[in-house]
Amino acid sequence: MIKKMCLLLTFVSLLVLSGCKPPTQGDGPKEISGLHGTIYQIFVRSFADSDGDGIGDLNGITQKLDYLASLNIKALWLMPIQPSSAYHGYEVTDYYDINPQYGTLDDFKNLVKKAKEKGIEIILDMVLNHTSNQHPWFIEAMKGDPKYLNYYVTTTKSMNDTVDGRQVWHRNGKYSYYAYFFYTQPDLNFFNPEVQEELINIGKFWVNLGVKGFRLDGAMHFYATREYPDQAYNWFDNVLFINKLKTEMRKIDPDFYTLGEVWTDANSYSLYYQSLDSALDFDISDLLVDTASKNGNDNYVNKIVRLYNMYREQNPDFIGAPFLRNHDMDRLASIAGIDNNLAKMRMAAEMLLTLPGNPIIYYGEEIGMKGWKTDGTNGWYDETRRLPFIWDDSYETSWINTNINQGVKSPSVQAADANSLWNTYRRILKVRAENKALLYGNNLEPYENNNYRVQGYYRTYTNGSETQKVLIIHNLDITPQNISVTGKILYLTNQETAPETVTVLPSKTTVIIDVTDSK
């Protein structure tokens, strides 16, 4: 049963949008309130097992908070933790509870409390576009309950439409229902005000437990093209709902943070900065990986500047969300062109962690974990992109057995190797956390030079009389490159203590220089 949204609701939504302003950031580089820092993405099932059942859990994360704090992580993005009919969690059966394999609500409250004590916030992956087909709402809908039929996109007609080459309409008895991703994930009807109210109440429940933000799964699919047969598609309806959700959450926590998954091109997802604080930056992900895999990219910085300028046009206070890879992608170490090459993985990390915004690290990226989507012959598909974190203690999970990460060293082993990938992450994250020009703002000014192998940019922080300006230079080539810059060296690849001067930048390395007082 598909209802039309009345003009009054649209008008009210527009008023809400116009009345909600993001926290001020002025012209870009100034410090603002809210969440600022590096985000660490965790698949709970694979991260740390506290009770020996082979499955990662919330208490395991709590026990590993010291490890995360040692990397200066400021927020944990937890992939779905609610009860689910699928191993990955993106088929929710109860929005108000914890997956029993992961623990209890009390365990979650304890994690939030202990994390905050270490300066770490919690971001929850919220799956609002669809539920599981085993959710009580959907079960009642398929029984013919008119209330819950209208919670989903349903009709008694036979529907055979495809979208993006996939079958999106599915039959269950006398009803057809829309499910974009998979038949077990029926889409909710966002034209129904009762559905929106339910989702906002769900959000309030978690924010009242201390959650700092949501990662909104599939945010472009709340209202999707050809999803609602009786409605004209308008992508801006997604923006209106996100803003409505954010407005309600900020009544509880004024610094509430929204991170959205809008998996499309940058020209399209930049528009969502009209409501989102951050949008996962898929274009920058591809650019970082492509640049790291090659021996030079004379257009790298120009592309970054173009993207950030485009986002700033939509929202001058946007917070970038750059990342290398995530749970829906093959891991960095396993990508052709990177091929588990330490220098290339290090270069990718240094490019990521010097960009403006809240960079996101996919768990295990810091130790060079591998993983790729398999063809299903062994019963696995995406599971091998989400493998157990490599510990050298009893916390390592064992829910899946594979030798893909055989040979990958644990953090404690890599800590003893000054040139390890883990130590690269530790050093540069420390420098980032200690320097406001790296931590805050979304400005980026190209470093002009005549050597395309050397790519760099300035970042500036200003707050009243306080100012800091840093210069980041990457040598993308396999040969050393000469540079001539004065200032205080903050970071140099593979150096625990930064030298006083740098005139030659070794191959595939990065230098960060404080040039605040340089003329």
Residue, then its C-alpha position, 0 to 999 in steps of 0.5 A: m500500500i503506497k500513500k502519497m505525501c501531502l503538500l503540507l508535510t513537504f512544506v513543514s520539512l522545508l521549514v525544518l531544513s531552513g531552520c537547522k544550521p550546522p555549527t559555525q566554522g566561519d570560512g573553513p579553517k576555524e575550529i568548530s564544536g562536534l566530532h573531529g578526529t580519526i574514525y576507526q571502523i569496526f566489524v564487531r564480529s571480527f575485532a576482539d573476542s572476550d569470551g572465547d566463543g570465536i565471535g567478536d563482541l562489545n566487551g572485546i572492544t572495551q578491552k582493546l580501548d587502550y590499543l585504539a587510544s594509542l593510535n589517537i582514535k577519536a571515534l569508533w564506527l561500529m558496523p550494525i550491532q542490533p539483532s539481525s538475520a544476517y552475519h553482517g548485521y545489515e538486516v535488522t530484526d530489532y532496532y532497540d537491542i544488541n545482537p546477543q552474539y555481541g553482548t547486551l545493552d549493559d555491555f554497550k553502555n559500559l563500552v560507551k562509558k569507558a570509551k568516553e573516558k579515553g576521549i573516544e566517541i561511538i558512531l553507530d551504523m544505522v540501517l534505516n532504508h530497510t529491515s530484515n524480512q524477519h522483522p516483526w513489522f514485515i511479518e505482520a505486513m505480509k499477514g495483511d495488517p494495513k498499518y504495517l503494509n504501509y510501513y513498506v513499499t507494497t502492492t497487490k499488483s505483480m511487479n517486474d521492474t529492475v533497477d541497476g540491472r537487479q530485480v527489485w520487486h519480490r512476491n510474498g503470497k498476495y503482495s509484491y514488495y520493493a527490496y533494492f539490495f536483496y529480497t531479505q531486505p524489504d525497503l521501508n516506506f519513507f512517504n509514511p510519516e509513521v515510519q519516519e516517526e518510528l525511525i526518529n524514536i529509534g535514533k533518540f533511544w541510541v543517542n540517549l545512551g551516549v551515541k555521538g553519531f550515526r553512519l547512515d547506511g544507503a542514505m540515497h535509497f530512502y527515496a530512490t528512483r522508481e521505488y515508489p510507483d505512485q510518486a515522482y522521484n526527488w533526491f532532495d527528499n533524502v536530504l529533507f529526511i536526513n536533516k529532520l533526523k539530525t535536527e531531532m538528535r541535536k535536541i538531545d546532543p547539540d554536537f550530534y554527528t551524521l556520516g552518510e553513505v551515498w555511494t555514487d559520484a562526487n557530483s551527486y553525493s556532494l549535494y548531500y552536504q546540505s544535510l550531512d556533516s560528512a559523506l563517505d568520499f568514494d572519489i577520494s578513496d579511488l584517487l588515493v589508492d590509484t595514486a599510491s599504486k603508481n609512481g607519480n600523479d601530477n594532478y593529485v593535489n588539483k583533483i583533491v582541491r577541486l573536490y573539496n571546493m565542490y563540497r564547500e559550495q554545498n556547505p562551507d562547514f562540511i567535514g570531509a570523510p576520506f578513507l582508503r577502503n571499507h567493508d564493501m571493498d577489497r582491502l588495500a593490501s589486496i588491490a592490484g597495483i598495491d599488491n601488499n607493497l609496504a611502501k605503497m601502503r605507507m604512502a596511501a596512509e600518509m596521503l589519507l591522514t594528512l587530508p582535511g576532515n575525519p579520516i576513516i581507518y578500516y580495522g586492520e588496515e594499520i597492520g596491512m590485513k588482506g581480503w577480497k570478495t570471493d566467488g562463493t565456491n567455498g560458501w564465502y562472498d564478502e566475508t573475506r573482506r571482513l576477516p578476523f583482526i590479527w592479535d597475538d592473544s586470546y582475543e583473536t576471533s575464529w568465526i571463519n577459518t582462512n589463511i588469507n592473512q597468514g604472515v600478517k604481523s600483529p600490532s605488538v610484533q609490528a611495534a618492535d619494528a621501527n619501519s613497520l606499517w603500524n608504526t607509520y600509522r602510530r607516528i602520523l596519527k600522533v602528529r595529526a592529533e597534536n597539530k590543529a592545522l591538521l586536525y581542524g578545518n577543510n581548507l587546502e592550498p596547493y604547494e607550487n613547485n615544478n616537479y610533478r613527482v612531488q605533490g603537496y599542500y598547505r593547511t592552515y588553522t586560525n582561531g582568534s589570535e592563534t594560527q598554525k600553518v603546515l606544509i605536507i609534501h609527498n614524494l610519490d616517485i620511486t627515486p629521491q627528490n630534492i626539496s627546499v623548504t624552511g620550517k620546523i619538521l613535524y614528521l618524516t616517514n620512518q623517523e621516530t624523531a623528526p630531523e631539523t632539516v630535510t633537503v632530499l625526500p626519499s622515495k615514497t615518503t612524506v614530510i610535514i613541516d610547520v611553516t607558521d613563522s616562515k617567510 
